[in-house]
Amino acid sequence: MRAVVVYESMYGSTHRVAEAVADGLRSVDDFGAEVIPVAHASTEAIAGADIVVVGGPTHVHSLSRPSTRKAAAEAVDKPGSTVELEPDAEGDGLREWFDGVDRLPSLGAAFDTRLDAPAVVTGRASKGIAKRLRHHGSELVDEPHSFLVTKEGHLEEHEEEEARSWGRRLGVTTSERTGADRPQR
């Protein structure tokens, strides 16, 4: 089994979640998982995957846009900032990736990082990701999932552990679904 975790990250929190999700997927027997930043997630890079897991930060209630990525990049230089910009943060985001990707695996899952506040206040990028996955023909193996960050942009305590657990659930569900499609020996 093969999974690809595609992520967009500004300050590293979403990247950390992506790595933890992949660790959880790998904990399922016969499962391999690659973590690929959105800037390098070509159609060829995800070809042959059994599942694609896609995640990004929540910006202004949804997926990032060029203007919100620019604002996030500028926030790094503000006095008192405790975050650093990820290497690919100023490139295209998930919105642009979905517009340009040809094919996706038949199974998918969506996650986001967002402030630790009610979703009605923060929004959830994972809902927009899930919608785009379905539009590209991927069936979701689980509900969109949010991982929480502080106002400073750091991952909340225990969120990496939750991401590993969620990744394991995705792996088990994917194995069950694809195993049912395999011929009996």
N, C-alpha and C positions, 0 to 999 in steps of 0.2 A: 504494500500500500504506500502511496505517496501523497503527501500534502504540501501545499505551498501557502505560506503566510505572507501576504502582501500588506505592507503598512506604509502610512504617511506619518511622519513625526516631526514636530518642531523642536521640542526641548528634551527628547529622549524618553519620556514616559510611555508613549505609544510603542516605541521601539522595544522597551523593556517588556511590555505586555506581549508583544508579538513573539519575542524570544521565549517567554514563559509558556505561551500557548503552544508553541512548537515543542517545547520540552514535554508538555502534557501529552501531545500527540505521539511523540516518540516513546512514551511509556507504555503504549499499547503494542502488543506483539506484532511483529512484522510491519511496523509503521515507520516510515522515514518522513522527515519534515524539513523543508528549506524555508528560511526567512529572507525575504527579498524586499528592499525598499522600493517604493512605487516607481522611482526613477529608472530602475533596472528590471521592472516586471514586464518584460516583453511577452508576446504571445508564445514564443519559443520557450521561454523560461518556465511557463506554466503548463506547457503541452504535456500530456500524459499524466497529469495529476488526477488523483481520485477526488480530491476536494481542494477548493481554494478558500482560505480564510482571509478576510479583508478587514483592515481596521485603520482608523484615523482619529485625529482629535476633533472635538466638537468646537466649531467656531461660529458664533452668532447663530446658535440653534441648529446648525446643520454641518455639512461638509465645508471644508475650507474653500476659499476663493483666493485669487491672486491678491486682492486687497487685504484680506484677513491674514494671509501668510506674511505680507509685507509689514503689517502692524505687529505681528508676533515677532518678526525678526528685529524690528526697531525696539521692541520692549526689552530685548537683551541688553541694550546699551544704557538703559535708564538707571539712575542711581538706586542702589539697593537691590538690583536684580541678582538673583541667585541661580539663574539658569543659563545654559549655553545652547547655542543653536546647533542642531544636527547638521551633518555635512550636506545632505540633499534637501534641506528644509526650504530653500528658496526656489526650487524647481517646480515643475508641475505637480499637482496633487492628485488625489483620487478622482475628483470630478473630471479632470482632463484625461486621466487614464481610462476611465470607463468610456469616455467618448471615443477613444482611439483603439481600444482592445477589440480584437476580432472574435475570439472564442474563449469561453471559460469552461471549466469542468462542469459536469452535470450536478455536482453537489457543492454547496457553499455555506459559509457562515460569516456573520458580520459582528464587529465589535467597534467600540469607540472608547475614548477617554473623555471625561467631562468633569466639571466641577462637582464637588460633593454638595449638591443641593437638589431639590426636586426637579425631575426631568421637565416638568412644565415650565420651570424657570430657566433651565440651562439648554434645553433641547437635547437631541441625541443624533449624532452623525450616523450611528449604526442603523437607524431607520432608513435614512437615505441610501446607505450602502446596501442594505437588504433589498430595497426596491430596485436598485441598479443590478444587483446580482440576479434577481428574478427576471428582470427585463432581458438579461443576457442568457436566460435559459437555465440558470442554476437553481436547484431546489434547496431550500434552507434545511439544514439538519437540526437546527435549534433556533430559538428566538434570538433576535439581536441582543447583544450583551454590552453593558457599560462597565467600565473600570474607572474608579474615582481618583481625581487629582486635587491637590490643594490649590488655593488661590495663587500660590507662587509657581504653580506648574509642576510640582513634584508628585509622584505617585503616592497615594495614601498607603499606610501600613497594611500589610496582608493582601494587597491587591495582586502582587505577583503570584502569591500562593493560590489565590482565587483563579487567576488566569491559567495556571498549570492544571488545576482541577477541571476547569472548563474545557481546556484542550484535551484532556483525557476523555471527558464525556463526548466530545466531538469525534475523537478517534474510535471509541467504542461504537457510537452510532453509525459512523461511516463504515466500519468493518461489518456491522450487522447488515446494513443496507446493500453494500456491494457484495457481501458473501451470499446473500439471497439470490443475487443475479448470476452467480457463478454456477457452472454445470457441476453436478454431483459426480464424484469419481468412484 
